[in-house]
Amino acid sequence: METIECIKTRKSVRKFKKKDIEKEKLIKILEAAINAPSSGNLQNWEFIIVRDEENKKHVAKAALNQNFIADASVVIIACSNNDKIIFYGKRGRDLYAIENVSAAIQNILLAANDLGIGSCWVGAFDEKELKKILEIPENVRPLAIIPLGYPDENPEKPVRRSLSQVVFEEKYGKKLKIF
Ligand SMILES: Cc1cc2nc3c(=O)[nH]c(=O)nc-3n(C[C@H](O)[C@H](O)[C@H](O)COP(=O)(O)O)c2cc1C
């Protein structure tokens, strides 16, 4: 799929078919993740792959009972290993650590879409509970739950704010002439 088309057609999918994701496709998705940019190439991302039915149910519960997560073929937990943030001080810890993993998360969503697999970025979860369930150590912070599966729905893509609302010329608030 052409890149811009892949970006434009990606949308959150919250209903999945009972069909497993092939190992080769999962590897492609994870390779896309680790090809993201990161501050100073620190690559603080780490991923937990949850496929066990009971574990998926526990994850869904920790995600404030977003039960569609348990129906996914694979659930990826995208984490930041904060021990890897060895440069950039407070800005590195507070901002870059999250931005780096977010870039990897977006690559996962796009690679999945390219391969015909639906996904959703889930950020609402009880962090403490998730860490306990998945035995995530102190220095590692789970940032997103990403359920992946073959789509069993074709939802409308939510409307975007227009370019003329979000793009400015030279200074904040000044409308760009082409709009
Ligand atoms: C940081 C973040 C957290 C999100 N958390 C959730 C969530 O907990 N549950 C959910 O169903 N969707 C969640 N979403 C998905 C958004 O609802 C979705 O991306 C948005 O409505 C735009 O729709 P689209 O992804 O189909 O373009 C989250 C997205 C982001 C980026």
Ligand as a Chemical Component Dictionary entry (heavy atoms), coordinates in Angstrom:
data_LIG
# 
_chem_comp.id                   LIG 
_chem_comp.type                 NON-POLYMER 
_chem_comp.pdbx_formal_charge   0 
_chem_comp.three_letter_code    LIG 
# 
loop_
_chem_comp_atom.comp_id 
_chem_comp_atom.atom_id 
_chem_comp_atom.alt_atom_id 
_chem_comp_atom.type_symbol 
_chem_comp_atom.charge 
_chem_comp_atom.model_Cartn_x 
_chem_comp_atom.model_Cartn_y 
_chem_comp_atom.model_Cartn_z 
_chem_comp_atom.pdbx_ordinal 
LIG C1  C1  C 0 -3.064  8.314 23.532 1  
LIG C2  C2  C 0 -4.305  7.629 23.009 2  
LIG C3  C3  C 0 -5.120  6.951 23.899 3  
LIG C4  C4  C 0 -6.265  6.288 23.419 4  
LIG N1  N1  N 0 -6.996  5.529 24.303 5  
LIG C5  C5  C 0 -8.045  4.806 23.840 6  
LIG C6  C6  C 0 -8.734  3.929 24.721 7  
LIG O1  O1  O 0 -8.418  3.782 25.888 8  
LIG N2  N2  N 0 -9.780  3.229 24.198 9  
LIG C7  C7  C 0 -10.150 3.323 22.878 10 
LIG O2  O2  O 0 -11.094 2.627 22.498 11 
LIG N3  N3  N 0 -9.506  4.147 22.031 12 
LIG C8  C8  C 0 -8.460  4.891 22.473 13 
LIG N4  N4  N 0 -7.741  5.672 21.602 14 
LIG C9  C9  C 0 -8.141  5.739 20.161 15 
LIG C10 C10 C 0 -8.830  7.052 19.848 16 
LIG O3  O3  O 0 -10.120 7.056 20.397 17 
LIG C11 C11 C 0 -8.887  7.223 18.305 18 
LIG O4  O4  O 0 -7.585  7.204 17.775 19 
LIG C12 C12 C 0 -9.556  8.535 17.904 20 
LIG O5  O5  O 0 -10.897 8.537 18.260 21 
LIG C13 C13 C 0 -9.458  8.784 16.398 22 
LIG O6  O6  O 0 -10.016 7.717 15.695 23 
LIG P1  P1  P 0 -9.169  6.854 14.635 24 
LIG O7  O7  O 0 -8.052  6.179 15.371 25 
LIG O8  O8  O 0 -10.167 5.857 14.103 26 
LIG O9  O9  O 0 -8.658  7.777 13.581 27 
LIG C14 C14 C 0 -6.614  6.345 22.045 28 
LIG C15 C15 C 0 -5.778  7.038 21.153 29 
LIG C16 C16 C 0 -4.622  7.646 21.624 30 
LIG C17 C17 C 0 -3.711  8.333 20.627 31 
# 
loop_
_chem_comp_bond.comp_id 
_chem_comp_bond.atom_id_1 
_chem_comp_bond.atom_id_2 
_chem_comp_bond.value_order 
_chem_comp_bond.pdbx_ordinal 
LIG C1  C2  SING 1  
LIG C2  C3  SING 2  
LIG C2  C16 DOUB 3  
LIG C3  C4  DOUB 4  
LIG C4  N1  SING 5  
LIG C4  C14 SING 6  
LIG N1  C5  DOUB 7  
LIG C5  C6  SING 8  
LIG C5  C8  SING 9  
LIG C6  O1  DOUB 10 
LIG C6  N2  SING 11 
LIG N2  C7  SING 12 
LIG C7  O2  DOUB 13 
LIG C7  N3  SING 14 
LIG N3  C8  DOUB 15 
LIG C8  N4  SING 16 
LIG N4  C9  SING 17 
LIG N4  C14 SING 18 
LIG C9  C10 SING 19 
LIG C10 O3  SING 20 
LIG C10 C11 SING 21 
LIG C11 O4  SING 22 
LIG C11 C12 SING 23 
LIG C12 O5  SING 24 
LIG C12 C13 SING 25 
LIG C13 O6  SING 26 
LIG O6  P1  SING 27 
LIG P1  O7  DOUB 28 
LIG P1  O8  SING 29 
LIG P1  O9  SING 30 
LIG C14 C15 DOUB 31 
LIG C15 C16 SING 32 
LIG C16 C17 SING 33 
# 
